[in-house]
Amino acid sequence: MKRVLVIGATGNVGSQVVHQLLERGAQVTALTRRPGATGLAGPVELLRGDLSDPACLDGMAEFDAAFLVWCAPLATAPQVLETLARRAGRVVFLSNMTVRDGVDAYDNRESATHHAVEGLIRRGPCGWTFLRAGVFANNARLWWGPQIRAGDRVRWPYGAASTAPIHERDLAAVAVRALLDPGHDQARYVLTGPEALSHRDQVRILGETLGRPLRFEEMTPEEARAAWSGTWPAPIIDMLLAAWPKLVGTPVLVTPTVEEIIGSPPSTFREWARDHAEAFQPASN
């Protein structure tokens, strides 16, 4: 039985990784800030820890592999990853598809952080696999869920911006194979969903899934910035409003990698919407 450490176990992808590891018979340990409030089901060992405090890994047992979502200041990464490399035979890191081999300068903090973490892992002594993920389908719940629960109108900028959103279950399925199976060492997998869809298309599909026609209303970037200010971190707003114009009228990268690794087609956005329809329902009184 393989022992696997999951860092980021309570997130959308991490919780799926835990679930699928247990289905494969792995022994799972989850590092979490709040062991009493994880909501993880099954025989999971819970350890209290925060990557902003590298000492949380001191004295930890050895693992066959570790799944890593980086969710801390970059300043602690060298010490954390040095310790992790001594504790785990391999690291599977959830990175970002904007990270490119041979590119060292990035115009947004998220890509720069993922690039830096990849570099630290690569230079370490353990095996590694990088999952360079595309846009998460789950963004729809974060971005549009509040508006859809409140009514039938979605106001959003850059309705024609297109991506290939990926289901968190498919990301986790690739991660589990990289954690447990041979043949994935030093792989850099670019992972997307199976189809290109604009923001407007995704809202339409959500409405069809819910049985409620949703009305998409285009916002200007200035309106969006004003609406989100004080609610979202300013670097995130800057990153999105800079990225989306580049996704209008340009070809969308759709990779076959998920199917090549897991042996079945990745889930469509419509399937994701059916899986998460409850998250868009109005709150009951």
Buried (B, 14 or more C-beta within 10 A) or exposed (E): EBBBBBBBBBBBBBBBBBBBBBEBEBBBBBBBBEBEEBEBEEEBEBBEBBBEBBEBBEEBEEBBBBBBBBEBEBEBBBBBBBBBBEBBBBBBBBBBBBBEEEEEEBEBBBBBBBBBBBBBBEEBEBBBBBBBBBBBBBBBBEBBBEBBEEEEEBBBBBBBBBBBBBBBBBBBBBBBBBBBEEEBEEBBBBBBBBBBBBBBBBBBBBBEBBEBEBEBEBBEBEEBBEBBEEEBEEEEBBBBBEBBBEBEEEEBEBBEBBEEBBEEEBBBBBBBBEBBEEBBEEEEE
